[in-house]
Amino acid sequence: MANLRLSTIPFYTTGELEKREILSKYIDTQDEFTGILELLEMMGQFEATDNKEFFNYTQDKVFQSATVAGSSGNGIAALAPAGTDTLTLTTGHGVRAQVGDFVVGPDGSVGYVKAITGDALTIQNPNPTGVNLTIADDATVTFPTSGVAEGSNATEMAVSSVTKRSNQLQYFETYTEATDISLGSKIELDFNGVNHYFQLQSHLAFMKHRAKISNAFLVGKKVSAVDAAGGIVPMTKGLDSYITDSGSNHDATNNTGPAYLDKADWRAFSRKLDAKKAPDEGHLWVGGDMSASLDDVFDGLLASGGVKYDAFGKGSSKAKAVDMGVQSFTIYDRTYHKKKLSAFENSGTTSAAGQAFPDTGYFVPSGQVGTMDGSSVSRIRGRYLNLPNGLSGRYLEIETGGLAETPTDRTAVLGYTHRSYEGLEITGPEHFGKIKLSA
């Protein structure tokens, strides 16, 4: 049987083994492997799941504005005090009001909802003599409060809706083989005073395996393919897709290079975050062009290390801020911890011709989001599958071949298979944001 064991990087104690030529220093000039996965690990944001598909439920807005239908005669014109008239809303908006609500127009004018038939609201003017009520066609109206008469009862409150979201685990596998000769390339390190070494080829395969997971956490969409044998191949939904579908998205309008961004763009982005009640602190994960543009636009505001340290997960937040190499700045009452990710600058994937990731910044809010039962969950975290026999779906390493620790055949090779069952979960993606340079 193959030697199956939970592993991160396969370490072997040298013990009595005779060392051949050891690579004491391995230099990774490409730096392709620092991405979302590594940041989530640093923040301790991974949790097991027993399900291939996982769900969360978000409470929708309790108060919703409505729009008066656009054609002539749907609004109210100079309605005298105590008089009634019909206010016709856009199709489907009638459910946003209930009898007993006070309706407020864009200019602050107030009416009272006496009856509702579909999208037609019977409105009374409750104002004193001389104050007529006018609500124009195509106006946006709100229903911020309601009231009942003495001794009367309110109508049944409309049940606010809930948005159900789900994502799925993606199954990752990477395989490589090393011959008896190539096994001579090893990396040596000292860990807790004990000398260890591991195979370079296995290390590179494992790093590429992790990079595949990290890339899926960024660019993935919740889709399922079918392989040649008819098997289902799921893809996990990544950060970009979560925010595109539900978050605050803003394309810069300043067309002046080299920044292609200005403070007005950032103000507009910030106000979109405000409108969706996004927290006032979070990470800002950026590509190289966006990072440089922020340096140009906010020169003097950026500081090495965090200004506030609520965004860095478990453990010493300040130390993590320094380790992660963040620069922090506060503008428009929100603190951003800027981190340029090398994974956004990979010419073979994210920065290939036509890709927008070098020009993009992602706002990832800090802390946790409250739940209806009074507890809280992480806003962003990796999920991995629980496996039988105490194994974890984060990383499994399987060795096969005649050179495996438990040989499986008589070939002079050692095969490494790295397997993972992982997915990304974002709770409350409407609090996240994405901003992109204009060019």
N, C-alpha and C positions, 0 to 999 in steps of 0.2 A: 504494500500500500504506500501511497505518497505520504510524505511527512507534512501533515497539516497542522499549522499552529498560528496563533494570533501573533502579529508582528507589526512593528513599525518599520524599522530598518533591521535587517538580519545581522545581529552581532554574534561573533564567535570569540570565545576566550582563546588566546594563543596557547596557553598551557605548555605542553611538551612538544607542540607542533613546531617543526623547523620553519623559520621564516624564510621566504624567498624575497625578492626585491619588493619592498613596501613603498606605496605612494603615500608619504607622510603628509603631503599637502596636495589637495586637489583644487584646481582653480576653475570656477565656472564663469567664463567670460560672457556667456549669453544672458545670464540672470533671467531665465524665463519662468521661474517657479515661484515668484512672490505675488500672491493674489488674494482673493477673498477667503479662500480656504485657510491660508496662514493667519489672516487677521482674526477670523472666527476662533481658531485654535488658541491664539494668544489671549483672546478675551474669555476663553472657557465656554464658548457658546455652541456646544454640541449636546444632543440628547437622543437617547435611543427611542425607537418606536417599534411596536409589534405589527404595524400595518404597512403594506406596500404603498397605500395611498392614505394621506393624513389630511384632516380637515380643521378649520377654525371658522368661527362665526363672529361677525362684526355687527354691532348695533348701528343701524342707519340713523340719520338725523331725525330727531323727534319733530322739530319745526322745519317746515319747508315753505319756501315762497311759491307764488303762483303768478302766471302771466295772463293778463286780460287778452282775449282774442283780438287779433289785429284788424279785422274788417270793421267798417264804420257802424256805430250803433251798439257795440258790445260793452262800452264803458258807461259811465254815469256822468251826466252833464248838469251842473247847477241844481242838484237835488235839494229842495227846501227842507228845513228842519222838521222832523217827525214824519217826513214823507218817505215812501219806499220806491225802489226801482230795481231793475234786474241788472246784475253784473255777470256777464258771460265770460268764463275763463277758457283758456286753451284746452282743447280736448284732453281729458284725463286728469286735469288739475283740480277738478272739483273735490276729489277725495282728500285734498290737502287742507280743507277747511271743514269745520263742523258747526252746527247750529249753536249759537251762543258766543261764537268768536267775535272779537273786534278786528275788523280789517283795517289795515293802515296803508295808505298810498305813499308814493315816493316823496311827496311834499309834506308828509306827516299828517295828512287829513285822515279822519277816523270815521268809520261806518260800523254798523252792527249787522251780523248775519242772522236774519230771522228764519230763513228756510233755505233748503238746498234741494234742487232737482237736477241730478247729473252734474253738469258743469255750470248750471245757471244758479246764481246765488241771489236770493232776495235780500236786498240791503236796505236798512233804515238809516236815516241821518239822525244821529243822537245829539247833534250839536245845538247850541242855543240859537235863539232868533237872530237872523242876519248872517249866519254862517252856513252857506250852502256847501254841498259836497260834490266834488268833481273828481272822477278817476278816469283818466284817458284810456282810449283804446291802446293795446299793446303795452300798457304799464305793468311793472312788476309790483305786486302787492304782497304783504305779509300778514300773518295771523299770530301775533306774539302773545296774546292773552285772551281770556274769555271771562264771562260772568253769567250769573243767573239772578233772577228776581227773588225777592224774599219769599220764602215758602215754596219755591220751585226747585226742580231737579234738573241737573245737567243731562244732556244727551250722552250716550255711551262714547267714551273716548276711542278714537281710531287706534288700532294696534299698530305701532310702528314696525317697519319691516326689518329684517335681518339679512345681511349678505353672507352667504355661505361660500367659502373659498377652499380650494384643495390643491395639493400638489402631490407628486409621486416620486418614489425613489427611482434613481437611475442605476443600472447595474454596470459596473466598470470592471474590465479585466485587461491586464497587460501581461504579455508573456515574452520571455527572452531566454536564450540558451547560451551557456558558456562552455567552451571546450576545456579539456584538461590543461591546454597551454594558456588560454586566456584567463583561467582562474588564477594565474600568477599575478594579475593586477589587483592589488588589494589596497584598502585605505586603513591606516592604523590610527587609533586614538586611545587616549587614556581617560577612563571613566571611573570616578571614585577610587583612584589609585590602582585600578586593575587594567592591564593592557588588553585591548580588544582589536579585532580587525574585521572588516566586511568586504565583500567583493564589489569592485567598482562597477561591473556591468549590472549587478543586482541593484546597486544604489541608483544608477542612472535610470533603470527601468522603473524603480519605485518613484523617483522624482517625476518622471514623465506621467506615471499613473496619477500622482497627486495633482499634477498640472491639468490633466484631463478633467478631474473633479472640479478644480477651481475654475476652469474655463466654463464648465457647465453651469456652475453657480452664477456666472456672469451672463452668458449669452443664451442659455437654454430656454426652450419654450416647452410648455406642457403638451407634448405630442407623443404619439406612439407609432413606430415604424414596424414593418414586417420583414423579417430576414428571409433568405432563400429557402430555409426549411419550414417557413410558416410561423416561426416563433415571434412573439411580440417583443419589441425592443423599446422600452419607455425612455423618455428624456425628461429630466426634471426642469421645472420652471426656474429661470434665473432672475437675478436682480433687475436686469434691464427690462425684461418682460413684465415683471411685477409692477414696476414703476410706470412703464408705458401704459399699462392697462388701468391702473388705479391711482397713481401718484400725481404730483404736481410737475408738469413738463413745461419747459420754457426754452425756446430758441432765441438766442441773442439777436438783436436787430442792428447793432452797431456794425457797420460794414467797413470801418477804418482799421487797416492792419497796422502793426502785426497782431494787436491784441484781439480784434474782432469781438470786443466786449467792453462795456463801460458800467459805471455805477447805476445808471438808469436801468440797465438790464438786470443787475443784481437786485435792485429795488423791486422790479416787477416780479422776479423769481421769489423774493422774500414774501411779497404780498400774496402770492399764490399759496405758499406754505402756510401763511397766517390764515388764509380763508379755509384751509382744511385742518386747522388746529394742530399744526405740527409743533413739536416741542421746540424750546428755545436753545437747544444745544444738540450737536451731533457730529458725526464724522462727515468729511467731504472727501470721497475717494475719487481721484482725478487722473486723467491721462497727462502726458507731458505738455501738450500745447495748452490745455486748460490751466495747468499749474503755472506755466510761464505767463499766461495772460492775467491770472490772478495776482502774480507778483507785480506785473506792470500796473494794473488798475488799483491795487490796494497797497502799493509800496508804503512802508512805514507802519502798517497795521499788523503785519505778520510777525509772530514771535515763535522762537523755537521752544517746543514743549507746550503743554496745555495751559490755557488760562483758567479753565475750569476742568475738573477731572471726573465728571460723572459718566463719561462716555466709554470708558475703557474696560468694563466688565469686572470680573472678580480679581481680587488681589490688590497689589499696589498700583493704583491707577496712574499716579504721577510717574512711577518708574516705567510703566508700559508706554506712556506717552513719549517719553524720551527714547525708549527702545524702538518704538515704531517710527521715530523720526518725523513726528507731525509738526506742522506749523499751525498755530491757532490765531484766529482773528475774530473780533466781534463787530458786527455792523447791523443796523436796523434791528437791534435788540435780540440778535441771535448769534450764538457762538459756534464757529465752524472749526473743526480740527482737520486741517488739510493734510492728506497723505497721497503722494504720487505712487501709483502701483506699477511695478515693472510689467505686470501681466497685461496692462493696457498698451504696452509698447512693444509687443512681439510682432516682428515683421512677417512671421509665418502665419499669424492668426489675427489678433485684434488690431494691429496697425497695418495690415496688408492694404493694398490700394482700394480706396472706396470705403474703408472702415472708419467709423466716427469715434471710436473709443478714445484716441488721443485728444480729441476736442471736447470731451464730455466730462462732467462732474456729477457725482451721485451724492445726494444728501441722505445720510443714514442716521436717523434720530437715535439719541442715547437712551439708556435706561430700559425700563420695562413698561408694558402697557397693562392697565388694570382690566380685570375681568368682572363679570356680573356678580360672582360670588365673593368679591372682595380680595381675591388673590391677584397675582400678576404673572405675566409670562414675558419672555424675551421678545423684543421686536423682531430680531433676526437671529436665526440659529440654523445650524446644520442638523439634519436628522439622519440616523443610520439604523439599520435593521438589527433587532435582537435575533441571534441565532441559537440553535440548540447547543447543549453541552457547554454552556458558559462562553461560547465564542461570540465575538462582536463583528457586526457587519461593516465596521469602519475599515479595517485592513486585515485581510487574511493573506498569508503567504503559503504557497504550496511548492515544495521542491520535488522534482521528478528527475529520472535518469539514473544512470549507473554511478554517478558521483554524488547523488543526494545523500543526506545523512542516513536515511533509510533507503537504500537503492531500490529502484522500481524495475530496472532492466540492466543489461550489461553494456550499454552504450557508454562511451567516454565523454559524456556531456552532463551538465547540471542545468536543468530547466527551472526557471523561476516564474511562477504565476502569482500575480498580485490581483486580488479581487476585493471589490468594495460594493456596498449597497447603500447609497447616500442620496440625499436630496436637500434642497434649501426650503426653509419655511420662513415666511415673513408674515407677521401678525399686524394688521392695521397698515397695509401698504399705502393708504391714502396720506399717511404722515411722511412718506418718503418723497424725494424729489430728484429731478434730473434737469441739468442745464447744459446747453450745447452752444459752442461758439458759432458765429454766423458764417464762418468760412474756415 
